[in-house]
């Protein structure tokens, strides 16, 4: 019997996304040997090596990377075709893949999505947390929440969730040890904690109550790419942190941080949910967007 044309595609995707044959075997409920043989058959049929493997790691070859990207796009098209058949917007079902920013995702966006599982029994949710900019369609995500300017592309649709205000904060212990900050000039001599994704150097720009801009340079011996880690370091008394106001408010209420120069304002950043543009939106994507739209304003209001 002839080998089915697309035999092995799902197995290949699972190997890539799992990171190794053993994990892929567990997900597919197969033996590791069966997965390895299935990959070998796929490579033989395609006439090329897709993965370079060693005892410790695996990585895609150039052909493997190209084939992986084509497979993701093909699956996205198949899912779009299936969504067309969802007469009357049936119950959301299938796996929803979402990319969320680290801190905002952990505190607010992810819980909003978790709640959908109680309402829709056939819905599965897979969440990836990252502050890096991803290619939503290229990496196979159904949607992503992004803070800041959006890429200029017609391949993505977007819905605004709100605005994220920014402020300065520090622990009471740090302010008592180094000195309280009443004026922007008092920032000189203080130590800052840099959020590497947007502020690799602490050259902070703030506007006073009259809207006049002020700039302050703060030494930044510590840099991290995770806002939650920045907040944790501030709570530990390491230094000043430039944080979203909703995150500052979260720890002010617990007595772990104090707002610094609260009368000064920073240009807020927009928050959007984005998804690949398509003629028909799957029900799972629509219900997730609606959940994020409903949850976000309340969490931002408290800041």
N, C-alpha and C positions, 0 to 999 in steps of 0.2 A: 504494500500500500504506500502511496506517495506521502512524503512528509508534508503536513499542513504548512501553508505558506508562512504563517506568522507564529509557528510553534516556537516556544522559548523566549518570546518577547517579555511576558510577565515575569518569568524567572530571571531574565537579565536585569530588568528594572529593580526587582527585589534585591538582587545581589549588590547593585550599585548603591541603592538607598540604605541597605542594611550595613554596608561597609565590609562584610565578609561572608563567606559561604555558610558558616555555621549559623549565623543569625538569620540569613535568608532561608535556610532549611527549616528553622523553627517556625518562621512566619508562614511558610508554604506547607508546613506539616509533611516534610519530606526528609529523607536522610541526606547528610552532607554529600555522600557519594552520588546520590541521584542528582543533586543540584550541580555538582561538578561535571557529571556526564552530560547533563542537559546543556550546560554552557558550552562544553566541547562540541556538541552536535550543532549548536547555533553558529559557533565560530567556523566550523567546517562548512556549513551550508553557505555562509557569507564569504568564506574564503579569506578571512582576516582574523587577526588577534584583537579581541575587544578589551581585555583586561590583562595587565601585567601583575602577577601575584607572587608574593613571597610568604614566608612563615609568619611575618609580622604585619604586612600591609598589602593593600591592593590599590592600583590606580588605573584609570582609564587610559588606553592608548589614544592616539589622535583619531583613529577610525572609531574607536569605542565612544569617545566623547561626541563625535558627530552623530553616530547611530543613536546614542542615548537622547540627544536633543531632538532628533527626528521622532523618536518613539514618544517623548513627552508631548510634542505638538500633535501627533496623531491621536493620542489618548484624549487630549483636550478637545479635538474635533469630534471624537466619538461621544464624549460626554455631552457636548453641545447638541449633537444629533439626538441623543437620548432625551435631553431636556425638551426638545421640540415635541416629543411624544407624550410629555406629561400633560395630558388634557386637564384643563381646569386647574392647573398648578396643584398637582397632587402633594401629598405629604412629603416633606424633605426627607431624602434618603441618600445613602451612599456616604463616601468619605469626603469631608470638607477639610481642605488643607489651607491653613491660615498662617501668615507670617506677622508677628507682632513685635513692637519695640519692647526692649527688656523690662524696664521699670513700669511703664504705663500698661504693658501687656500683663505683667504679673499682678498688678494691683487692681486693674479695672477691665481691660478688654477680654482677657481670658475667662474670668468669672462670668461675664456676659454671655460668652459662647458656651461655657459649661452648662448653663441653665437650659439651653436648647435640648440637651440630652434627656431631660425629664419630660419634655413635651413631645419629642419625636423619637420613637423607639428604633427606627431604622436609620438614624443619623449617626455617623461616626465622625469624630473630630480629631484632627492631627494638627498640632500647633508647633511652630518653630519660633523661638525667641531670638531676635537679633536686631541690633541697631544699624547694621550695615544696610546699604541700599541694595535691594535685590531686583532681578528681572522677574516679575511675577509670572508672566506667561512662560518665559524660558525655563524657569525652575519648577513649573508645574503647580503653582499655588492658585487656589480659587479666589483668594483675596488677601490683602495686606493692609495693616494700619500703619500710616507713616506720618511723622511729625516734621514739619518744615516744608520748603518748596517742593512742588511735584515736578517730575520729569515732563518735558514738553513732547508728548507723543500722542498720536491718535490711536495707539494700540491699547490704551488704558482708559477706563471710565473711573470717575471719582465722585464721592459724596462727602461734603464737609461735615465733620462731627463737632467741631468747636475750635477754640483757641487755647493754647497752653501759655500761660503767663510764666515769667521767670523771675526769680529773686535770689537774694543772698541769705545764707543761714550759717550758723555755727552753734556749737554746744555752749552751755553756760560756763562749763569748766574752762573751755578754751578762752572765752571772752574775759573771764576773771583773771586768767593767767597772763594773757598778752595785752589786754586792754579793751575796753568797750569802744564801740564805733558809733559816734554821733554825727560825724560829717564825712563826706566822701574822702576828704584829705586824710582822715584817720586810717584809711586802708593801707597807707604806706607802712611798710614794716611788718605787715601781716603775711601769713603763709596761706596760700590757696591750694585747692585740690582741683586739678584740671580734668574736665571731661574730654577725653582725647578726640572724640568724634567731631566736636564742634569748636572746642577751645583748647587746642594744643598748647597755647600760651595764654596766660590769664591777662588779657588786655580787655578789661571789662568796660562796656559802654552803658551808661545809665542816664536816664532823663529825670530831672528834678520835677517838683510839682508844677512848675511853670513850663515844662516841656523843654528846658534847656539841656543840651547833651553834656555829659561829663565822662571823662575817660580816666581809668585808673589801672596802673600796671602792678600786679601782685606776683610775687615770686611763687613758682609752682613746681616744687621738687617732686610732687607725686602726681602722676597722670594715670587715668584708668578709662576703659572704654565701656563702662557699665555704670549708669546713673545710680543704681541701688548701692553699688560698692562705694561710689562717691559719697552718698548719704551716710552709709555706715561709717566711713572714715571721719566724716564731720561729727557724727554722734560720739565717736571715740576721742574727739578733741584734737584731731590731727591738724585741722585748719578751717578756713572758710570754704564754703561750697556754693557754687552757682547751680541752682536746682529749679525744677518746675515748682510753681507755687502750690500745686495740689500735693506734691510730695513733702514740701516744707510743712504745709498745714497738717499733714498726717502725723508728723513727728512733733510739731509744736503742741498739738492736743495731748500728746503723751509726755510732754515735758522733756523731750530728748534734744530738741533744737530750739533756737531762738531766731526769729527773723531779724536780719541785719539791714539797716537803712530801708525800712518798709515804705517810706514816702517816695523813694525813687522807683522808677518803672523801666522795664526793658521791653523792647518791641516783641510782642507775643508771636508765637509760631502757630500756624494753622495745623489742625489735625484732620486727616482725611482717611477714609477707607477707600481703597482702590481695587480694581479687578479688571481682568482682561476684557476688552470690548468684544461683544458677540451679539448676534442678532437675537438670541434667546438666552435669558439668564436662568440657570438651574434653580429649582426651588430651594435647595440647600444654601445657595449663595444669597438669595434674596432674604431668607429668614435670618441669616447671620448678619447681613447689613442692617436689617431692621432692629435686631437686638443691640447692635453697637450704637445705632442712632438713638435708641431709647435710653441706653445706660450712660452715655458720655456726658450729657449736659449736667446731670445731677452730681457727678464726681468732680466736675470742674467748678461748679457753683460754690462748693465749700472752700475753695482756695482763694 
